[in-house]
Amino acid sequence: MAKYSIHAGHNANVPGAQGYIREEVIDRQIKDATIKYLRAVGQTVYDDTDEQGKTQNENLSSIVRKINAHSGLALAVSIHLNAGGGAGIEVYQYDSKTDTVAARVLNKICAVTRLRNRGPKKNQSLYVLRHSKPPAILFECGFVDTKTDAEIVTAKTDVIGKEIAEGILGKDINKENQSSQPSKSTSVKSVPSRTSPNRSDILFKKSDKGFAVRTLQQDLIKAGYSVGKSGADGVFGPATENAVRVLQKDYKLLVDGIVGAKTRAALSKALKKKKEQPKPPDSAVAPYPETLIKRGSSGKGVERIQSALSIHVDGIFGAKT
């Protein structure tokens, strides 16, 4: 077994890039997932993320001190997100020593997210790459200010972390788990095979979360499919999965609860159909449920209020509602 250092960039004192999402929030979710999957197969992993630095220099120097304090590291991995209106994922290296692992991880992330592969880049000016004693690579996992990137990355932080871990090891973690880590406490949930003909069709499934899932839930609600009392909370849980299954059944699709291209197309049809329906008279509006509904409330009651007001229905009582 090898030793690895993984860290997420920036912190609350030194915020990263901001757009549809915040870099220092999402990069930590990816970092946590990467560490989880590496440790699940018995690797020694150090979390060298800095939460204390008050300036960029303090943040970077703290990370490097932590990395260099470990002996025998096979690789140090820095996880960031990009900004500037571009699209896709890229990896930075100090030199060619990390060519193989950098390309392997990058290709795997791009395959699972279907985001643009911006390629590997050599850069000897980046502080962490320049000052880390072990070989180091730095990933920019999508653009925070590009909506498509932000939606997909936010919904797939766990699977991105898994792909980073598999790319680092150069092997499939599920198979490794079955052979050497049979314990339930460390097993990693199986996912569809990469050779499955339908894999490229998968967009969202149970356990995904984030901005994109919330948008999906909003569309399901608009189309008349309930996603549960929590409303559009950004979590693809059992209620959202059930709504997807009902939609798939209505449109005679494979009922698997996974939102792929065909399910997306069916949802678009359902939304169009709902939009073309005549609006019911005012008497059809549901009566007041006799529970307090105010700013901060969420769920079906809020959805009904928003629908009656003909405003955006997301089930969350915010400023506009």
Number of C-alpha atoms within 10 A of each C-alpha: 8 13 17 25 24 21 26 28 25 28 21 13 13 18 15 20 19 16 15 17 22 17 28 21 18 23 27 20 18 26 27 18 21 28 23 19 25 23 16 20 23 16 16 15 18 18 16 21 24 20 16 14 18 13 14 15 12 13 20 19 18 17 27 21 15 17 28 16 10 14 11 12 20 13 20 25 25 23 26 25 28 23 17 11 11 15 22 20 25 24 23 22 22 22 16 11 11 15 16 12 17 26 15 17 22 23 21 19 25 20 16 17 23 16 18 17 18 16 14 19 17 15 15 14 10 14 14 22 24 16 18 20 19 19 18 26 25 26 23 20 29 30 28 28 21 19 17 17 26 25 22 22 29 28 26 24 25 22 20 26 24 26 28 29 25 21 22 20 17 14 12 13 23 19 13 16 19 13 10 10 17 13 11 8 8 15 17 21 9 9 9 10 9 11 8 9 9 12 14 15 14 16 20 20 20 16 14 20 23 21 21 23 26 20 16 20 28 24 19 23 23 21 19 14 21 21 26 18 15 16 25 29 23 21 22 23 16 14 18 26 20 20 20 27 21 18 23 22 13 12 17 10 14 12 16 14 20 20 21 17 14 16 23 17 13 18 23 15 14 21 17 13 11 14 12 9 8 7 9 8 7 8 7 9 12 11 9 11 8 6 7 8 15 12 12 10 15 20 19 20 22 24 25 17 19 19 16 14 11 9 12 14 23 25 27 24 20 13 7 9 16
